[in-house]
Every structure is written in structure tokens, then in C-alpha cells.
């Protein structure tokens, strides 16, 4: 048996292709399925099953389309009841493959009510478990993504599910979908895979005394929930079309679609030196799609601004993974156009200027980051809240706003928001608030 893993860093997720005696099992695929199917074809694998552990909240699934493309059997938790043909997975009712391969569904509710893990057996011996968003490496899947009213009930169920999986043989390989970088983890997840025995020995959540204490632990300080998450569950329940075309037309600035949100994906130093007034600057990196989906209204048209040679297809792919299919095109040339700009300073220069009398600092990190290392005197407003809740009233438009985060990436995005509201941002680039605290204390 071979397990091929596919990491999607911007979502913090992992997809798996199990290969056994020429037959394949694909688990929790994202929408861009070509990378999985190409790997199966390269290994001359007959894809027999496509498994979903749950109706995903963080991305559009490619499971239905993968099954349609290959003729594989699509398997979802029995309680998921999606609106498209599938085989329901019932608790402990084995799904038989060939050459001694069996898949045993284990109902593990908590992350979602229908959540199901799949134990892999070869000739009757358990060898691996696909745990989805249940037992994770050093963590567990969040129970609060379906809303606060159900969070505590799901957290109690998650306690039982973790201990159900911990009852498997110690040598069973643990293959979770969610991991480091995912907003679906309740606490900071570590490595991507593990074993049941390692988690019994080291996972702090398995040491919690009971379901109520466990629920208290998971719900004490939940991370923010990206805005696009609310659209993923319904999409995965109803089914989604195949990936959109990755090639988008080049746009003339004079003919930009009137309703389109303009997103500048160029490197942030380039964007800081000059970008279209009113555009949102989100440089292209692994989490570009997640930030764009969090900050813009879901489903509305988007026009990109890029440098020639940038991987625009990667930007379109990341957006399609979260169902943002309305990319109208890309602008490459800003020559002779009036542009907005802001200073992006290194730590020493930022510290010197921010330490001056009457300067105001805006911290746009997550609430948990701010709680762990707060900068005295700074105004805190998490980046997405700048768009939903507005600019903090205590910030003065007539003075520069010194913006910091953990590295400069979110601060640069925030700067483009501040600029279009008439503020004068100055960004700390290449360093974060903890570095700034140390520099100011030195």
C-alpha cells in the first residue's frame, strides 16, 4: 500500500490518494482535481473510490467531479445526504475493494454532525485511518463552524469521536485532512500526519478529563471564521460544476467591468509604489484565495491586476477552490495612470518614525495574536473587520497611520483599505508586532 499526499498550503489541507495493487482511493479532494487524477494516471491506477469525510466548510469539493470523470464510486457519510448520486457510508459497514482492501466507516461527529472517518484494512488488518476533521495531529477539528448554537453540542461529540479513534491500534497511521494553517483546527495543529500511538502519547486534547471540560477547552478562544466558509457547506451539499477556465482575458483599464472588484496581486513592494486607487492589494501567495474570499463579497465579479509573467492561472485556481468563479480578466499595464501609494518601511525606520510623539499605530493581526503580544498604545482591529466594521474611530485621518501585522502581508492589504477611506498608511514590512515590541523596548 502507498499513500500519496497532496498539500494545499493556502487552505491548510491535505488530500490523499491510497494506492493498493493497482486500485486507488481518493480522499477529500479539492475542486482542482487534475493534479490528483494525473498522479493516478501516472501510476496506472484504477480509481475505485472517492471518499469524503464530511461536507467541507473551507473549500469547494472536487469529489463529485472526480467520480464522474473516472467512474469511481463516490462515498459520503450517510447523514450528509447531498443532492447528487453517491454511496452512503454507514458506521462500521465495510466497503469492499479488491486484493484484500476494505474501508470501514467510523462515525466521528464533532467537526460536523455527519463527519465520518475511514479505517483502511488490508487483509483484515487495520493500517491507516483517514480522520478528516476529527482527530488531528496535536489538535482536533473545530466544532463551532456551524454556528454558536450548536458548537457546544458538537464539541461534546468531538470528545467522544477523538477517543473512539484513539481506541484503534497504536500503529495505525493517522491521515487527517485539516492541519497546520487551516482555520478548521481548534488549536494549532502540528505535523501533517501521525500515528494513533503518537497522538495518544502527545495530543493534549486526548488528556482532557471529560466532554464538558473538553468543550470548555475548544470553545474558550475560537479563531475567527473566514467569511467565505458560510458558502462552502451549501455548495458542497448541492454540488458544483467543474473548474472554470484558468485562462482569463487581458482587460483594458478603460473597459473594466463596472461592478468588478479590482484585486492587485503584484508583489506588495510593487503595489505599495503605485496601484489603482480603490483596488484591494493582495499579493499572490499560497493564501491569496483565502484572503480574497474573506475580504470580498462572495460570488461578485473580480478583475485582477498583475505583472506580466505572474502566474495568473494560480490566482484563478485558488479563487475557484472557494467557488469564486467570476474572474472577468486581468490588467497588466498601469502606465501613465494615476496611482495610489504608501510607504513600506523596514523595522528600524518604522520604529524610529512610529516612536515619534503623537504617532498612531494600527495592529491588524488576529485576536489571538494580539492577546499573546499586545503593543501598548496601538489600536487593534483584525484585518477583515476593517471592511465589515469600518476603520476604528480613534484613528485620525490627518496623521499617518502606522500599520503592522506579523510580517507585513496583512498590513499591506490593510493599507489599501485605509487609502481608499482617505487615511495615510505607513506599513511595517518584513517584520511583525512582536519585533516592533522588542525594538521599542530596546
N, C-alpha and C positions, 0 to 999 in steps of 0.2 A: 504494500500500500504506500502511496505517495500523496502528500498534501502539498499543493501549490497554493501559496497565499498571495493576494493582491492587496497592497496597501493603498488607501486613498487618504493621503495625509490631511487634506483640507477639511475632510469630514471626520477624521479620527476613526475611520472604519476599516475593516478587513473583510474581504471576500475570499472564499476558499473553493478550490477545485480538488476534490478527492479522486484519485485515480487508482483503480484496483483491477488488475487483469484485463486491461483494455476498456473498462467501463468507467464512466465519470459521474460524479455528483457535484453539482454547483450549488453553493450555499450563500444566500443573502447577496446577490449581485446588484450593483448599482445599474443605472439606466444605460450607461455606455458599455454595452455587452460585447462589443467586438474584441476587446482585449482578452476576455475570458474565452470566447469561442475560438479565437485564433490560437490561443495556447492549447486548447483541447485538440484542435485540428493538427497542430504541430506534433502532438504526442500520439496522433492517430487514435484518439479516444472517442468512444461512442458515448455521448452524454445521455445517461439513462434517467437521471432525476435532477430537478431543480427544486431546492428546498428554501423555504422562508421560515425563519424563526418567529417572526411577528410582522404586523403591519407597521412599517417603519415610519418614524416621526421625523427623521433627519435627512432623508433623500427619497427621490423617486426610484422605485424598484425597477430593475430590468428583468425580473423573474418571468413574468408572463411572456414578454417578447422572446426571451431566451428559449423558453419551452416551445413557442410557436415556430421559431426558426429551426430548431433541431429535432422536434418531435419528442423531446424528453417529457417525462411525467412531471407535472407541476404539483408540488405538495406544499400545502399551507396548514397552519393549525386549524383544527376542526372549528373552533369558535370564532375564527377570523371572518368566515363567510363573505369573501369578496364577491364582486358581481361578475366574475368571469370563470370559465370552467377550470376546475382544479380537483386534486385528490385531497380530501380532508385527512389530517393526521390526528389519530385518536391516541390518547395516553396508553402507552405500553402495547399498542398493536403494531407489531413489527411490519416493516415494509421490506419485502424480499428483493434483493438484486441477484446477480449471478455469481458463481465461483465463491460461494460462502459468505457473500456480503449481505448484511442486514442493517437496517436503520430503525432504531427504536425511539419513537417519540416519547418525550417525558414532559408532561405539562408542568411548566415552571412560571406561573403567573407572578406579576410584580412590576416588571418594567411596563408591560401592558397586560390586560386581563387574559388574552388568548395565548400569551407567549409560550412557545414550546421549544425545548432543546432536543437534539437528536444524538443519541448514543450510537456510535458505529461499532458493529460487531463483525469480526472475521472468524468464520467457523465457530460461531457461538461465543468467542472471547471478546470482551469489551476492550477497545483500543483507543478510542478518542470520543470526545463529545463536543458538538457544536452548540455552544451555550448562548449565542446571540447577545442579548442584553440582560442576561440573568447573572450568573457568576462570572465576574471579570477578573483580570489579573490585578490583585490587591484592591479590588473595588467591587461594585455591583451596579447594575443599570438603575437609572433614576426612576422613581415611582411617581413623579409629580408632573410628567409631561402632558397628561390628560386633564390637568386642572387640579386646583387645591381641594375641591370637594372629595375627590377620590384618592388623593395622594396617600393619606394615612392607611386606608384600607389596602391599597396596593403595596405600601411599604411592609405591612404585616405579612402579606402574601409573599413578598420577596424574601423575607426572612426564612419562611418555610422552603422556598424554592432553592435558596443557596444551600441549605442543609440537606435537601434532597440530593443535589448534585454532589455535595461533599461526602455522601454515602457511597459513591462509586469507588471502585478500586483505586488505590493511590497512584498507580502507574498510568491511569487513563490520561491521555493528552487533552488539555483544555484549550479549545479554539473559540474564543469569543469574537463577536462581530465588532463591538464597540471597544475602544481603547484610548490610549493617550491622545489628547487633542479633541476628543468627542464631547459635545455638550449633553450626550446621553448617559455619561457616567456620573454616579452620585458623588464620588470623591476622585481625587487624582489617580487615574489608572497608570500602571507601570508598563512592563513589557507587554508585547502583543499576545504572546501565548505562554502557556504554563502547563503544569500537571495538577491533577486533583490533589495529590500529596503535598506539593509545594504550597497550594492555596490553604490547605488545612493547617500547615505549619506557619504561614506568614500573612495570610489575608486578615487584616484587623477586624473586618466585619463578621467573620466567622467566629470571632471570640466574644461577640456581644451576647449578653445574657439571655435575652428573650425578645419576642416580637415587638413589645411596646418600647423597650429601650432601643431596639434596632430602628424603629420608626422615628423615635426622637433623634437618633444619630443622623439618619438620612435627611430628615426634613429641617434640621437645625439651621442650616445656612445654604439653601439651594442656590445653584448658579442661575444666572439669567437664562431664559429660554429664547433662542433666536426666533424672530417674528415669522420666518417662513415655515417653521415647524408646524404651525396650525393648518397648513395647506397640504402637508405630505400624507398624513393619515387618510384623509378623504380621497386624495388622488390614488393612493395605493389600494384603497377599497374598491374604487370604481374601475380602475385600470387606466393606463396611459398609452398614448401612441408611441411608435418608435422614436428614436433620437431625431431631432431636426437636422437639416443640412448644416455642416460646420463651416462651409464657405459662405461668407456674407458679402454683400456688395460694398464697394467703396462709395462713400457719400460725399457730396459737395456741401460745404458749410452753408451755402446759400439755399440748400434744399433739405435741410434737416427736418425730419418729421416733427410737426409742431408739438405733438403730445409726448415725444420721446424724452426720457431721462438721459442726460448725457453723462457717461461714466468714462473718466480718463484713466486708462490702465498703464500709462507710461511709468517708468521708474520715478519714485517720488521726488528725487532731486530735480529731474527734468520738469516734472509737473509743478514743483514749487517755483521754478524760474519763470513759468508762464503757462497758464491754462485758460480755457474758455470760461469767462465769467458765468457763474451759476452751475457749472459742472461739478460733479462729485468725483474726487480723486481717490481711486482705489487701485494702487499699483498691482499688476498681475503677479501673483504668487500662489502658493498652494491653497490658501484660504480665500482667494478672490471671490469665488462664487458664494461662499457662506456670508461674507460681509456685504456683498451686493444684495443678496436675498434678505438680509436682516435690515438693511437701511432703506431699501426702496419698496414701494407698494408692489405686492405680488401680481404678476401677470401683465403689468403695464410695459409698453414698448421701451426699449433701451437702444441708444446709439453709443458706440464705443469711440474713444479717441485713442490711437495707438501710434507707436513708432513703426516705420517700415522695418520689417524683419521680426517684429514681435510675433509670438505665437497666438494669433487671434483665435485660431481653432481651439486652443486650450481654454481660452476665456469662454467661448461659446459652449464648450463641453461642460465646464464647471457650472455654468448657469443652467444648462439642460438637466444636470443631475438633480437640481432642485425645482425643476419644472418651469424655469424662466426661459421660455422659448421665443419670446418676441424681440429678438435682436434684429434691428432693422438694417444695420450696416456699420461701417467703420470709417472714421475720418482720420487721414494721415497727415494732412498739410494744414498747419496753422499760420503759415507765412503771411505777414502783413495784417494779421488780425490783432485787435486789441485783446490783451490778456490780463488776467489777474495773477498775482504772485504773492509769495510770503517768504520771509527769511527762514532757513533751516540751519540751526546752529549746532556746533559740537558742544560737549558738556562744559568745557571751560568757558567758552564765550556766553553760552546760555546762563550759566551760573553767575557770571560777572554781571550780566545785564538784569537777570531776574532778582538778584540780591539788592539792586538799587532801590532807593526809597520809593514807595508807592507803586511798585510794580505788582501786577496781579497774575497769579498762576492758576491754570485750569488743568486738573488731573482727569483724564478720560478713561482710566482703567476700570476693570470690573469691580463691583463692590467688594468681593473677597480680596482682591489685590490691594485695594485701598485700606481695608481693615487690617491687613497684615503689615502694611508700611505706609502710614499716612504722613503727608507732608504738612507741617504746621503752617497755617495761614492760607493754604491752597483751597480753591473751590473745587469740589468733586462733582462731576456729572458723567456717568458712563456714556460712552460714545453714542449708542443708539438712542439714548434718552435726549440727546441734543436735538434730534429730529422729532421725537414724539412728544417730549415735554417742553421743548424750547430751550433757548440759551438762558443760563442762570441769571436772575435779575440783578445780582450783585456785581456782575461784570460791567465795566464802564467802556462804552464804545470809543470814548475819547482817548483812551490809553491802550497801549499794546497788551494783548492777552498772551501770556507765555504758556504754551500747551505742551504737556508731557504725558507719556504713557509708559510702556515697558521697553520700547525700542525706537519709537518714532513713527512706526507704521500707522497706528490708530491716531496719533496726534496729527499726522499729515492729512488724514481723512477729515478729522475734526476741523482742521484749518480751512478746508474748502467750504465746509458748512458755515463756519464763522464769517468768512469773507462775503458770502452771499447775503449775510444778515447785517453787513456793514461794520464788522469788527476788524481789528488789525492783529491777526495772529502771528506769533513767533514760535517756531516748533523746535523742540529738543530732539535732535536726530542722532541715531546711533547709540543712544543710552536711554535709561529709564528713570522713573521716580526714585527707586532705591539708590541709584547712582547719584542723583541730584541731592538726596538727603545727606548722603555721605560727604559730597563735595561742599554743601553748605555748612556742615558741622565741622569741616576740617579747619 
